[in-house]
Amino acid sequence: MINSTDESVKPLSGIRVLDLGRHLAGPTCGMMLGDLGADVVKVERIEGGDDGRSAGPPWVGDESAFFLSANRNKRSVCLNTKVPEGQEVFRKLAATADVVVENFRPGVMEALNIGYEQISQTNPGIIYCSISGFGADGPYANRPGLDQIIQGFSGLQRVTGFAGQEPTRVGIPIADLLTGILGAYGVLAALHARERTGRGQQINTSLMESMVGTLGFQAVRYLNGDGVPPPAGNHHPINTPYGVFQTKDGFVTIGATGDKRWPIFCRLIGAEDLLEDDRFTTNGGRFENRDALIELINEKLQAKTSDEWEEILNEAGVPCGPIYDMSESLTHPQVLHREMVVEKEHPMIGPIKLLGLPVKFTDTPVGIDHAPPILGQHTDVVLQDAGLSLEEIEELDAAGIILRGTLPSRAADD
């Protein structure tokens, strides 16, 4: 088995994270740290918890699929941080923590007296990861920044889709997800730095910086005088042939690039004459004459089905792959073998299926030990761990400062 339920051997065993993330970017960051073995305490608001809990349909039972996708391997505490009593409870939790993750607008946490400067006064080793839409400062710092807003702002939507058509968004919230990943990347680096210096620090990232920072060669070509890149469509914006091609019964993606693969590909599809065509003897020429080349290749591919071409080309070392929908990709033997779909018991829903962990470790295995929690499921145990007595917890509950989750009798408070 790739996954492990032994939390003591995981890479981040012994690290505690307070995750105030809401929606997707912050929760994704916290989830990744939890996947690596950190004890992630999700601190949610009293009124309905993380906004992601109500981001349905679609629903899985009574839970939002959106919320379930980003909150595995966490414990939930429900706390009103808008009042001084709740802020004091948070500071007690932070005194026992290694990491805080939040994705409010810049200045919100400081206004609540639980920002980095306030927390680091009593816990100088704290790693404080702040995620925003446009960055910690600058003229747009206080602008709201949702995923698709940033896809458009960054230039991503102008290199996605097809020429002459409207700008196209990526089919997943790529800005949120990448920002969560990069936030976790920053936390890991800061934890490593703390081992040397003994000091914590604040990390800032944003949806805008994450997306602009991953524009890659499309940005570099523009910055160095190649002009504004056009929409890439279904073909690689530099290498040819590399894209979607039509077969006898559907479509495949083929990457017959480079001086080695190109002649092999031509012979396999019965198009040796293309090797003698001056238009196609170099990658630059193939790119310049791409439309004509695609038409010629599509004609040759009509001789066989997608499955047949996939077998023939891959056997010869020319990358070729199917274009699946999720019903095909998430049931594929390779995906299942690598445990990228797992089933866990949810305390309210029962068995649910979640995506597995994309990184595996040989010596410190990771896995999904906890399904996404119900609201306030772990309030009592987490507050007791922070030193609060049962009487103090009951007083906070009566005052509306905390919310204590109620599980059905069949479920244990894990």
RODO-2510 file (C-alpha; in nm, 4 decimals, decimal comma):
residues 414
     n   res          X          Y          Z
     1     m     0,0000     0,0000     0,0000
     2     i     0,1156     0,3518    -0,0802
     3     n    -0,0886     0,5289     0,1863
     4     s    -0,0269     0,5031     0,5577
     5     t    -0,2439     0,5597     0,8623
     6     d     0,0561     0,5823     1,0973
     7     e     0,0675     0,9568     1,1578
     8     s     0,3878     0,9362     1,3650
     9     v     0,6045     0,8624     1,0618
    10     k     0,4736     1,1279     0,8247
    11     p     0,6956     1,4129     0,6984
    12     l     0,5201     1,6852     0,9032
    13     s     0,4401     1,4794     1,2131
    14     g     0,4474     1,7064     1,5179
    15     i     0,3650     2,0253     1,3225
    16     r     0,0400     2,1989     1,4146
    17     v    -0,1359     2,4291     1,1670
    18     l    -0,4199     2,6729     1,2334
    19     d    -0,6101     2,6969     0,9051
    20     l    -0,8383     2,9988     0,8809
    21     g    -0,8705     2,9482     0,5062
    22     r    -1,2055     2,9885     0,3343
    23     h    -1,3238     2,9178    -0,0176
    24     l    -1,0345     2,7330    -0,1896
    25     a    -0,6825     2,8826    -0,1934
    26     g    -0,6308     2,8881     0,1849
    27     p    -0,8034     2,5530     0,2468
    28     t    -0,5931     2,3916    -0,0279
    29     c    -0,2756     2,5137     0,1420
    30     g    -0,3894     2,3750     0,4773
    31     m    -0,5008     2,0475     0,3213
    32     m    -0,1620     1,9902     0,1603
    33     l     0,0095     2,0363     0,4968
    34     g    -0,2396     1,7963     0,6535
    35     d    -0,1711     1,5447     0,3790
    36     l     0,1955     1,5538     0,4826
    37     g     0,1060     1,4690     0,8400
    38     a     0,0588     1,8065     1,0088
    39     d    -0,2199     1,8396     1,2662
    40     v    -0,4367     2,0910     1,0796
    41     v    -0,6997     2,2652     1,2913
    42     k    -0,9545     2,4353     1,0677
    43     v    -1,0786     2,7471     1,2499
    44     e    -1,4221     2,8361     1,1143
    45     r    -1,6688     3,1150     1,1790
    46     i    -1,9809     3,0578     1,3881
    47     e    -2,2279     3,1480     1,1126
    48     g    -2,2110     2,8510     0,8797
    49     g    -1,8349     2,7951     0,8917
    50     d    -1,6127     2,8163     0,5852
    51     d    -1,8022     2,9695     0,2919
    52     g    -1,7066     2,6614     0,0939
    53     r    -1,9541     2,4567     0,2998
    54     s    -2,2434     2,6310     0,1237
    55     a    -2,0836     2,6335    -0,2242
    56     g    -2,3269     2,3863    -0,3753
    57     p    -2,4768     2,2316    -0,5739
    58     p    -2,3382     1,9814    -0,6408
    59     w    -2,3894     1,8171    -0,3028
    60     v    -2,2631     1,4880    -0,1658
    61     g    -2,5313     1,4031     0,0846
    62     d    -2,5715     1,7285     0,2749
    63     e    -2,2140     1,8425     0,2162
    64     s    -2,0787     2,0603    -0,0645
    65     a    -1,8529     1,8788    -0,3110
    66     f    -1,6522     2,2034    -0,3252
    67     f    -1,5865     2,1879     0,0497
    68     l    -1,5110     1,8156     0,0485
    69     s    -1,2488     1,8659    -0,2217
    70     a    -1,0220     2,0874    -0,0083
    71     n    -1,0656     1,9907     0,3560
    72     r    -0,9534     1,6326     0,4149
    73     n    -0,7054     1,5585     0,6949
    74     k    -0,8306     1,8439     0,9140
    75     r    -1,0060     1,8965     1,2471
    76     s    -1,2737     2,1644     1,2774
    77     v    -1,3057     2,4257     1,5509
    78     c    -1,5838     2,6846     1,5364
    79     l    -1,4757     3,0179     1,6877
    80     n    -1,5975     3,3780     1,6716
    81     t    -1,2783     3,5755     1,6118
    82     k    -1,4699     3,9026     1,5687
    83     v    -1,4991     3,9528     1,9453
    84     p    -1,2185     3,9944     2,2009
    85     e    -1,3037     3,6712     2,3818
    86     g    -1,2730     3,4722     2,0608
    87     q    -0,9507     3,6500     1,9684
    88     e    -0,8045     3,5549     2,3049
    89     v    -0,8963     3,1907     2,2442
    90     f    -0,7289     3,2070     1,9040
    91     r    -0,4107     3,3474     2,0575
    92     k    -0,4078     3,0549     2,3016
    93     l    -0,4387     2,8150     2,0086
    94     a    -0,1635     3,0008     1,8221
    95     a     0,0685     2,9660     2,1214
    96     t     0,0641     2,5897     2,0588
    97     a     0,0911     2,6135     1,6790
    98     d     0,3742     2,6146     1,4268
    99     v     0,1831     2,7580     1,1308
   100     v    -0,1116     2,9897     1,0637
   101     v    -0,2745     2,9963     0,7191
   102     e    -0,5249     3,2680     0,6262
   103     n    -0,6643     3,4132     0,3053
   104     f    -0,8436     3,7302     0,4096
   105     r    -0,7809     4,0675     0,2493
   106     p    -0,4637     4,2418     0,3720
   107     g    -0,5201     4,4094     0,7078
   108     v    -0,8194     4,2031     0,8202
   109     m    -0,6241     3,9800     1,0574
   110     e    -0,4398     4,2786     1,2042
   111     a    -0,7732     4,4523     1,2683
   112     l    -0,8838     4,1430     1,4606
   113     n    -0,5659     4,1573     1,6719
   114     i    -0,4540     3,8152     1,5468
   115     g    -0,2197     3,9210     1,2656
   116     y     0,1410     3,8128     1,2337
   117     e     0,2842     4,0906     1,4503
   118     q     0,0403     4,0194     1,7332
   119     i     0,0856     3,6412     1,7227
   120     s     0,4645     3,6494     1,6832
   121     q     0,5014     3,8547     2,0006
   122     t     0,4128     3,5507     2,2089
   123     n     0,5144     3,2836     1,9551
   124     p     0,8236     3,4095     1,7698
   125     g     0,8582     3,0751     1,5906
   126     i     0,5221     3,1010     1,4151
   127     i     0,5105     3,0642     1,0355
   128     y     0,2271     3,2883     0,9199
   129     c     0,1074     3,2298     0,5624
   130     s    -0,1110     3,5109     0,4261
   131     i    -0,2885     3,4584     0,0946
   132     s    -0,4760     3,7327    -0,0907
   133     g    -0,6128     3,8129    -0,4323
   134     f    -0,3614     4,0686    -0,5607
   135     g    -0,0828     4,0729    -0,3018
   136     a     0,0006     4,2101     0,0417
   137     d     0,0552     4,5654    -0,0803
   138     g     0,0417     4,7795    -0,3919
   139     p    -0,2387     4,9729    -0,5666
   140     y    -0,4639     4,6654    -0,6038
   141     a    -0,3944     4,5105    -0,2612
   142     n    -0,7483     4,5645    -0,1339
   143     r    -0,9273     4,4525    -0,4484
   144     p    -1,1252     4,1284    -0,4211
   145     g    -0,9617     3,8594    -0,6310
   146     l    -1,1606     3,5514    -0,7273
   147     d    -1,0114     3,2737    -0,9383
   148     q    -1,1592     3,3723    -1,2738
   149     i    -1,0915     3,7407    -1,2092
   150     i    -0,7250     3,6491    -1,1752
   151     q    -0,7285     3,4162    -1,4758
   152     g    -0,8358     3,7171    -1,6804
   153     f    -0,6068     3,9691    -1,5105
   154     s    -0,2940     3,7525    -1,5424
   155     g    -0,3248     3,7006    -1,9177
   156     l    -0,4017     3,3297    -1,8870
   157     q    -0,7415     3,3563    -2,0549
   158     r    -0,5815     3,5263    -2,3575
   159     v    -0,3508     3,2330    -2,4254
   160     t    -0,6271     2,9765    -2,3676
   161     g    -0,8919     2,8878    -2,6248
   162     f    -0,8977     2,9639    -2,9954
   163     a    -0,8222     3,2671    -3,2127
   164     g    -1,1304     3,4691    -3,2977
   165     q    -1,3310     3,3342    -3,0038
   166     e    -1,4015     3,4836    -2,6622
   167     p    -1,1333     3,4503    -2,3908
   168     t    -1,1478     3,1066    -2,2306
   169     r    -1,1120     3,0102    -1,8657
   170     v    -0,9382     2,6939    -1,7532
   171     g    -1,1949     2,4298    -1,6535
   172     i    -1,0772     2,4108    -1,2912
   173     p    -1,0061     2,6971    -1,0446
   174     i    -0,6411     2,6899    -1,1389
   175     a    -0,5457     3,0198    -0,9703
   176     d    -0,6879     2,9093    -0,6355
   177     l    -0,5295     2,5661    -0,6553
   178     l    -0,1851     2,6876    -0,7614
   179     t    -0,1873     2,9542    -0,4898
   180     g    -0,2672     2,6917    -0,2277
   181     i     0,0162     2,4746    -0,3556
   182     l     0,2624     2,7650    -0,3569
   183     g     0,1487     2,8694    -0,0107
   184     a     0,2306     2,5215     0,1198
   185     y     0,5625     2,5369    -0,0664
   186     g     0,6431     2,8603     0,1177
   187     v     0,5434     2,7142     0,4543
   188     l     0,7727     2,4153     0,4035
   189     a     1,0645     2,6433     0,3144
   190     a     0,9980     2,8637     0,6182
   191     l     0,9829     2,5603     0,8481
   192     h     1,3198     2,4509     0,7117
   193     a     1,4628     2,8010     0,7638
   194     r     1,3345     2,7985     1,1229
   195     e     1,5462     2,4905     1,1885
   196     r     1,8537     2,7067     1,1186
   197     t     1,7499     3,0403     1,2654
   198     g     1,5017     2,9486     1,5372
   199     r     1,2740     3,2237     1,4087
   200     g     0,9441     3,2154     1,2297
   201     q     0,8329     3,4591     0,9619
   202     q     0,5399     3,5765     0,7565
   203     i     0,4871     3,4446     0,4044
   204     n     0,2822     3,6355     0,1503
   205     t     0,1453     3,5014    -0,1742
   206     s    -0,1581     3,5775    -0,3880
   207     l    -0,3666     3,4476    -0,6731
   208     m    -0,2229     3,7171    -0,8989
   209     e     0,1400     3,6387    -0,8174
   210     s     0,0816     3,2654    -0,8499
   211     m    -0,0747     3,2954    -1,1936
   212     v     0,1710     3,5512    -1,3316
   213     g     0,4574     3,3463    -1,1866
   214     t     0,3473     3,0344    -1,3743
   215     l     0,2928     3,1879    -1,7185
   216     g     0,6290     3,0361    -1,8059
   217     f     0,7716     3,0596    -2,1564
   218     q     0,4637     3,2428    -2,2851
   219     a     0,5569     3,5364    -2,0623
   220     v     0,9294     3,5116    -2,1314
   221     r     0,8765     3,5234    -2,5087
   222     y     0,6663     3,8398    -2,4702
   223     l     0,9077     4,0040    -2,2254
   224     n     1,1920     3,9526    -2,4712
   225     g     1,0316     4,0997    -2,7783
   226     d     0,8294     3,8211    -2,9385
   227     g     0,4986     4,0059    -2,9112
   228     v     0,1758     3,9153    -2,7317
   229     p     0,1187     3,5380    -2,7505
   230     p    -0,2074     3,4453    -2,9248
   231     p    -0,4527     3,1825    -2,7955
   232     a    -0,2850     2,8427    -2,8086
   233     g    -0,5949     2,6432    -2,9006
   234     n    -0,5359     2,2678    -2,8900
   235     h    -0,1809     2,2802    -3,0233
   236     h     0,1469     2,3653    -2,8557
   237     p     0,2411     2,7299    -2,9152
   238     i     0,6010     2,6443    -3,0146
   239     n     0,6481     2,2745    -3,0976
   240     t     0,4818     2,1078    -3,3983
   241     p     0,3177     1,8639    -3,4392
   242     y     0,2037     1,8553    -3,0790
   243     g    -0,1679     1,8765    -3,0113
   244     v    -0,5108     1,7277    -3,0745
   245     f    -0,5668     1,5289    -3,3927
   246     q    -0,8715     1,3562    -3,5372
   247     t    -0,8754     0,9794    -3,5921
   248     k    -1,1232     0,7421    -3,7490
   249     d    -1,3453     0,7416    -3,4395
   250     g    -1,2460     1,0409    -3,2269
   251     f    -0,9497     1,2434    -3,1076
   252     v    -0,6050     1,1859    -2,9592
   253     t    -0,3196     1,4048    -2,8436
   254     i     0,0105     1,3401    -3,0235
   255     g     0,3539     1,4837    -2,9488
   256     a     0,5657     1,3989    -3,2540
   257     t     0,8193     1,6718    -3,1866
   258     g     1,1931     1,6881    -3,2413
   259     d     1,4257     1,5583    -3,5093
   260     k     1,4058     1,2027    -3,3723
   261     r     1,0287     1,1583    -3,3336
   262     w     0,9177     1,3462    -3,6449
   263     p     1,0524     1,0993    -3,9039
   264     i     0,9347     0,7984    -3,7004
   265     f     0,5865     0,9475    -3,6823
   266     c     0,5730     1,0183    -4,0559
   267     r     0,6640     0,6594    -4,1417
   268     l     0,4132     0,5130    -3,8954
   269     i     0,1209     0,7090    -4,0398
   270     g     0,2276     0,6452    -4,4002
   271     a     0,3307     1,0033    -4,4703
   272     e     0,6970     0,9625    -4,5697
   273     d     0,6476     1,2281    -4,8353
   274     l     0,6240     1,4908    -4,5604
   275     l     0,9903     1,4266    -4,4838
   276     e     1,0819     1,5574    -4,8291
   277     d     0,8530     1,8591    -4,8103
   278     d     1,0616     2,1740    -4,7557
   279     r     0,7820     2,3260    -4,5478
   280     f     0,8216     2,0635    -4,2777
   281     t     1,1924     1,9825    -4,2546
   282     t     1,2475     2,1935    -3,9390
   283     n     1,0348     2,2619    -3,6322
   284     g     1,0226     2,6277    -3,7326
   285     g     0,8927     2,5362    -4,0741
   286     r     0,6376     2,2963    -3,9314
   287     f     0,5174     2,5676    -3,6981
   288     e     0,4932     2,8290    -3,9727
   289     n     0,2911     2,5874    -4,1872
   290     r     0,1041     2,4282    -3,9000
   291     d    -0,2500     2,4568    -4,0366
   292     a    -0,1561     2,2751    -4,3566
   293     l     0,0383     2,0120    -4,1635
   294     i    -0,2487     1,9426    -3,9235
   295     e    -0,4849     1,8893    -4,2157
   296     l    -0,2457     1,6435    -4,3788
   297     i    -0,1916     1,4516    -4,0550
   298     n    -0,5651     1,4315    -3,9837
   299     e    -0,6191     1,2787    -4,3287
   300     k    -0,3669     1,0029    -4,2575
   301     l    -0,5075     0,9326    -3,9105
   302     q    -0,8493     0,8457    -4,0557
   303     a    -0,7107     0,5020    -4,1377
   304     k    -0,7266     0,3771    -3,7778
   305     t    -0,9096     0,4265    -3,4505
   306     s    -0,7811     0,6260    -3,1551
   307     d    -0,6997     0,3078    -2,9621
   308     e    -0,5053     0,1666    -3,2554
   309     w    -0,2981     0,4828    -3,3020
   310     e    -0,2326     0,5056    -2,9281
   311     e    -0,0846     0,1548    -2,9272
   312     i     0,1141     0,1966    -3,2497
   313     l     0,2667     0,5335    -3,1673
   314     n     0,3511     0,4696    -2,8031
   315     e     0,5113     0,1388    -2,8922
   316     a     0,7454     0,3328    -3,1225
   317     g     0,8247     0,5997    -2,8645
   318     v     0,5970     0,8716    -3,0061
   319     p     0,3778     1,0030    -2,7209
   320     c     0,0085     0,9588    -2,7931
   321     g    -0,2769     0,9742    -2,5462
   322     p    -0,6540     0,9644    -2,5278
   323     i    -0,8748     1,2602    -2,4423
   324     y    -1,0868     1,1292    -2,1586
   325     d    -1,3760     1,2713    -1,9665
   326     m    -1,3658     1,2157    -1,5902
   327     s    -1,5743     0,8981    -1,6062
   328     e    -1,2866     0,7481    -1,8032
   329     s    -0,9859     0,9079    -1,6324
   330     l    -1,0995     0,8463    -1,2734
   331     t    -1,1698     0,4796    -1,3407
   332     h    -0,8543     0,4093    -1,5396
   333     p    -0,6398     0,1222    -1,4068
   334     q    -0,3283     0,3415    -1,3832
   335     v    -0,5109     0,6109    -1,1860
   336     l    -0,6577     0,3500    -0,9503
   337     h    -0,3272     0,1653    -0,9141
   338     r    -0,1606     0,4864    -0,7976
   339     e    -0,4397     0,5366    -0,5427
   340     m    -0,5570     0,8650    -0,6896
   341     v    -0,9150     0,7771    -0,5912
   342     v    -0,9729     0,6747    -0,2300
   343     e    -1,2774     0,6045    -0,0170
   344     k    -1,3162     0,7343     0,3370
   345     e    -1,5923     0,7254     0,5964
   346     h    -1,7525     1,0657     0,6513
   347     p    -1,9156     1,1143     0,9936
   348     m    -2,2465     1,2306     0,8431
   349     i    -2,2568     1,0976     0,4871
   350     g    -2,0954     0,7592     0,5243
   351     p    -1,8513     0,6360     0,2572
   352     i    -1,7354     0,9084     0,0186
   353     k    -1,4791     0,9065    -0,2592
   354     l    -1,2006     1,1655    -0,2636
   355     l    -0,8978     1,2336    -0,4783
   356     g    -0,5811     1,0701    -0,3537
   357     l    -0,2456     1,2299    -0,2810
   358     p    -0,0330     1,3072    -0,5875
   359     v     0,3007     1,2779    -0,4050
   360     k     0,4185     0,9511    -0,2516
   361     f     0,7018     0,8859    -0,0042
   362     t     0,8914     0,5617     0,0469
   363     d     1,0197     0,6166     0,4025
   364     t     0,7524     0,8483     0,5455
   365     p     0,4296     0,7440     0,3702
   366     v     0,1393     0,9861     0,3569
   367     g    -0,2317     0,9271     0,3160
   368     i    -0,5850     1,0399     0,3876
   369     d    -0,6567     0,9588     0,7506
   370     h    -0,9534     1,1897     0,8071
   371     a    -1,2500     1,2771     0,5887
   372     p    -1,3429     1,6481     0,5802
   373     p    -1,4872     1,7359     0,9227
   374     i    -1,8348     1,8539     1,0082
   375     l    -1,8608     2,2076     1,1441
   376     g    -1,7105     2,2350     1,4920
   377     q    -1,6544     1,8602     1,5140
   378     h    -1,3329     1,8911     1,7171
   379     t    -1,3927     2,2125     1,9115
   380     d    -1,3895     2,0495     2,2547
   381     v    -1,0808     1,8342     2,2135
   382     v    -0,8726     2,1051     2,0435
   383     l    -0,9547     2,3670     2,3074
   384     q    -0,8776     2,1220     2,5858
   385     d    -0,5440     2,0483     2,4192
   386     a    -0,4754     2,4238     2,4279
   387     g    -0,5263     2,4254     2,8062
   388     l    -0,8903     2,5308     2,8423
   389     s    -1,0942     2,3492     3,1040
   390     l    -1,4314     2,1920     3,0289
   391     e    -1,5951     2,4623     3,2406
   392     e    -1,4294     2,7367     3,0335
   393     i    -1,5378     2,5664     2,7133
   394     e    -1,8964     2,5436     2,8356
   395     e    -1,8906     2,9146     2,9271
   396     l    -1,7616     3,0052     2,5793
   397     d    -2,0326     2,7888     2,4265
   398     a    -2,3044     2,9562     2,6336
   399     a    -2,1730     3,2993     2,5331
   400     g    -2,1784     3,2121     2,1615
   401     i    -1,8005     3,2407     2,1256
   402     i    -1,7597     2,8826     2,0049
   403     l    -1,9756     2,6196     1,8379
   404     r    -1,9472     2,2548     1,9361
   405     g    -2,0201     2,0071     1,6575
   406     t    -2,2657     1,7247     1,7173
   407     l    -2,1961     1,3888     1,5591
   408     p    -2,4470     1,1114     1,5037
   409     s    -2,4158     0,8362     1,7608
   410     r    -2,2603     0,5946     1,5091
   411     a    -1,9600     0,8230     1,4469
   412     a    -1,6607     0,8679     1,6743
   413     d    -1,4991     1,2061     1,7334
   414     d    -1,1644     1,1363     1,5679
***
